[in-house]
Amino acid sequence: MDTGEIITLKTPITERDHVTGGAHAPVTLLEYGNFECVDCGIAYPILKHIRKELGDDLRFVFRNFPSTRSNPNALRAAEAAEAGAAQGRFWEMHDELFEHQNGLDDSHLKHYAGLAHLDVSRFEQDMEQHSFLKQIEADYQSSLFVEHITGTPTFYINNLRYTGNIEVESILQVIKDADKEGKISSLKEHSRFRDLISRFKLKDR
C-alpha cells in the first residue's frame, strides 16, 4: 500500500551494478531481489515482459538482497548469480535461477551454470572458494543500514522508492508517469500491456 512517504535511493547506480536496457532510458527500474523469494518469483515474468516491451526506453537494475531468514538457499543463489556475472552472463543466470526457484541447492546451481553456457569448472571453483561472498554480504549490510531494505522485492523507479501495490498495472502506471520525456506516452493503453495486465497479476505483499 502507498504510505505517502517519499523515500529516495541513497546508493547510486555504478558500473558494479547489474544493468540491462537503454543506457539513456528515460526511466530506471531498480529491484532489490532474492532468488528464493516467492514474491520475487511472481514478479519475474512480469518484469521480463515489461523489459522486453519497453526495450531501450527502460533501464533495469538488479541488486541482490539474499535474506536467509526464510530462504536458506538465497545466499548460494546470489553467489551463483555473481559467478555468472564474472563470466559476463549475469542475466542468463538471473533467469535460470528465477525459473527454477524450487531447486537452488549446489547440484542444481551447477546444472543452471551449464544451461547459461558458463565455464562450469570455473563456476564450481568460484562457488567452492566463495569468491563473491564478502562483497554480497557487504552489499547486503549496506542495503539494510543505508537503504533500510527490509524485504523483497523492493523497487525504485527513477530513484524513488515504489510504495504502491506490487501489481503490474500499478507499476506500469508509475513507469509511465516517471517518463518526463514522453517516450512511453501510451503505455497503459497499449494492447499488449492490457494483455499483460490481465495475464499477470502480482499478489499484494
BELDAPE-V786356 format. One record per backbone hydrogen bond with DSSP energy under -0.5 kcal/mol. NH is the residue of the N-H (numbers start at 1). CO is the residue of the C=O. E is the energy in kcal/mol with one decimal. If there is no record, write none. Layout:
BEGIN
[[NH	CO	E] [NH	CO	E]]
END
This chain:
BEGIN
[[3	1	-0.6] [7	5	-0.7] [9	159	-2.4] [12	10	-0.8] [17	14	-1.6] [18	62	-0.9] [19	17	-0.7] [20	60	-2.4] [22	55	-0.6] [22	58	-0.9] [25	22	-1.5] [27	57	-0.8] [29	59	-3.0] [30	28	-0.6] [30	156	-3.0] [31	61	-3.1] [32	154	-2.9] [33	31	-0.7] [33	63	-2.6] [37	34	-1.5] [41	37	-2.0] [42	38	-2.0] [43	39	-2.1] [44	40	-1.9] [45	41	-0.7] [46	42	-0.6] [47	43	-2.7] [48	44	-2.3] [49	45	-1.9] [50	46	-2.5] [51	47	-2.7] [52	48	-2.1] [53	49	-2.6] [54	50	-2.6] [55	51	-2.0] [57	54	-2.4] [58	55	-1.5] [59	27	-2.7] [60	20	-3.1] [60	58	-0.5] [61	29	-2.5] [62	18	-2.1] [63	31	-2.9] [65	33	-2.8] [67	65	-2.0] [74	71	-1.8] [77	73	-2.2] [78	74	-2.2] [79	75	-2.3] [80	76	-2.3] [81	77	-2.2] [82	78	-2.2] [83	79	-2.3] [84	80	-2.0] [85	81	-2.1] [86	82	-2.0] [87	83	-0.6] [87	84	-1.1] [88	85	-2.1] [89	84	-2.9] [93	89	-1.8] [94	90	-3.1] [95	91	-2.1] [96	92	-2.1] [97	93	-2.8] [98	94	-2.0] [99	95	-2.1] [100	96	-0.7] [100	97	-0.6] [101	98	-0.7] [103	100	-1.9] [109	105	-2.4] [110	106	-2.1] [111	107	-1.4] [112	108	-2.4] [113	109	-1.9] [114	110	-1.5] [115	111	-2.0] [116	112	-2.1] [117	114	-1.6] [118	113	-2.6] [120	118	-1.1] [123	119	-2.4] [124	120	-3.0] [125	121	-2.1] [126	122	-2.4] [127	123	-2.3] [128	124	-2.7] [129	125	-2.2] [130	127	-0.6] [131	126	-2.3] [133	130	-1.3] [134	130	-0.5] [136	132	-2.2] [137	133	-2.8] [138	134	-2.3] [139	135	-2.6] [140	136	-2.3] [141	137	-2.3] [142	138	-2.1] [143	139	-2.4] [144	140	-2.0] [145	141	-2.6] [146	142	-2.8] [147	142	-1.2] [149	143	-2.5] [153	32	-0.6] [154	32	-1.7] [156	30	-2.3] [157	160	-2.8] [158	28	-2.9] [158	156	-0.5] [160	157	-1.1] [161	7	-3.9] [162	155	-3.0] [163	161	-0.7] [167	165	-1.9] [171	167	-2.2] [172	168	-2.7] [173	169	-2.1] [174	170	-2.0] [175	171	-2.3] [176	172	-2.5] [177	173	-2.6] [178	174	-2.0] [179	175	-0.7] [179	176	-1.0] [180	178	-1.5] [182	179	-1.1] [185	182	-0.9] [187	184	-1.3] [190	186	-1.3] [190	187	-0.8] [193	190	-0.6] [194	190	-2.1] [195	191	-2.2] [196	192	-2.0] [197	193	-2.7] [198	194	-2.0] [199	195	-1.9] [200	196	-2.7] [201	199	-0.6] [202	200	-0.6]]
END
